[in-house]
Amino acid sequence: MQYKIGTKQTTKMVELHKAELVYVAQDADPRLTDRIVRLCVESGIEVQWVKTMRDLGETCGIDVGAAMAAVIPDSSEDE
């Protein structure tokens, strides 16, 4: 599995139906998270909430916080 991290990349993967799961940080700005959650519901993509942006960044293997990240199967081409 690989991650696409951040609002723009996550949104793109959801819109292209390449994400199989989206992680969203509970402490991220609702103006960002509300849209991605709505897109996921409309697309039938599971959303899992993570307590903090820092926790999500660590899960994705980066040293900074992240508001959201999409889980992409390894077989998907990078966009």
C-alpha positions in Angstrom: 0.0 0.0 0.0 1.1 3.5 -0.6 -0.2 6.9 0.7 -1.1 10.1 -1.2 -0.8 12.7 1.5 -2.5 16.1 1.7 -5.7 17.7 0.6 -5.0 18.1 -3.1 -3.5 14.6 -3.6 -6.2 12.9 -1.5 -9.0 14.7 -3.3 -7.5 13.8 -6.7 -7.3 10.1 -5.8 -10.9 10.1 -4.5 -12.2 11.8 -7.6 -10.3 9.3 -9.8 -11.7 6.4 -7.7 -8.1 5.2 -7.0 -8.4 5.5 -3.2 -9.6 2.5 -1.3 -9.5 4.2 2.1 -9.1 7.8 3.3 -7.7 8.7 6.7 -8.8 12.1 8.1 -7.4 13.8 11.2 -10.0 14.9 13.7 -8.1 18.1 14.6 -7.8 19.2 10.9 -9.8 22.3 9.7 -13.4 21.3 9.0 -13.4 23.4 5.9 -10.9 20.9 4.4 -12.3 17.7 6.0 -16.0 18.2 5.3 -15.4 18.2 1.5 -13.3 15.1 1.4 -15.7 13.2 3.7 -18.6 14.2 1.5 -16.7 13.1 -1.6 -15.8 9.7 0.0 -19.5 9.1 1.0 -20.6 9.9 -2.6 -17.9 7.6 -4.0 -18.4 4.8 -1.5 -14.9 5.1 -0.1 -14.3 4.3 3.6 -13.2 7.1 5.9 -11.2 6.4 9.0 -10.7 9.1 11.5 -7.3 9.6 13.2 -7.1 11.5 16.5 -4.5 14.1 15.4 -2.7 15.4 12.3 0.6 14.5 13.9 -0.6 10.9 14.4 -1.6 10.7 10.7 1.7 12.1 9.6 3.5 9.4 11.6 1.3 6.7 10.2 2.2 7.9 6.7 5.9 8.0 7.5 6.4 11.8 7.4 7.8 14.1 10.0 5.0 16.7 9.8 1.2 16.5 10.5 -1.3 15.7 7.7 -4.9 16.6 7.5 -5.8 13.6 5.3 -4.3 10.8 3.3 -5.6 8.3 0.7 -4.5 4.7 0.8 -3.8 3.5 -2.8 -3.2 -0.1 -3.8 0.4 -0.7 -5.0 -0.9 -1.6 -8.5 -2.3 1.9 -9.2 -0.2 4.2 -11.4 1.0 7.4 -9.9 -0.7 10.5 -11.1 
